[in-house]
Amino acid sequence: MARTTRTVGARKSIKSNSGLPGWIAAWLLITAVIQTWDASYILLRPHSAAGGKLNAFWRPYNLYQEIDLRYKEDESFGIAQSCLNVVEVLLCVFVLYLNRVGSKFTYVLALFVNTMTWWKTVLYMLMYTDFCNGNDMIGTSDPLLLIFCFFIPNGFWILVPGMSIISLGKRLASKVDRNERNYDD
């Protein structure tokens, strides 16, 4: 009887300790919504673009596409990145589901999807450098537009996933350390 009680108690503590920090769960939800909007803009062109019959849903992109020309032109890297956004959205939703049911895989998959987001954004930004001959994909030289409409928003998609990676990595390492100590006892 005591063994059953300890097992039930252990299951409760594992489940209650396995939830993602609220800010990471919120980030995954925000990511899913924004990336759905973003990918659909690219994948539904020309209907979503300025002058298209669905443009009312994507009106902020009318300015953004003048800065980031990948959003204006039918450019293959932007399309491929949008397809990856769709995969990322599905994974975000799946991680949020796993978090809700208390799965032991929640942290690993959350780490995985944040790593995907981080690397995809780093690669996206690298595509605008001289090294990758990407300067011609920037449609403005106005420093304020570049800072506030390009670098800050895109930098946010590097910063927050990076913070999530660090937080989740520390939590996973802590769980591994605890499990190793339990096996040593």
Secondary structure, 3 states (H helix, E strand, C coil): CHHHHHHHHHHHHHHHHCCCCHHHHHHHHHHHHHHHHHHHHHHCCCCCCCCCCCHHHHCCHHHHHHHEHHHCCCCHHHHHHHHHHHHHHHHHHHHHHHHHHCCCCHHHHHHHHHHHHHHHHHHHHHCCCHHHCCHHHECCCCHHHHHHHHHHHHHHHHHHHHHHHHHHHHHHHHHHHHHHHHHHC
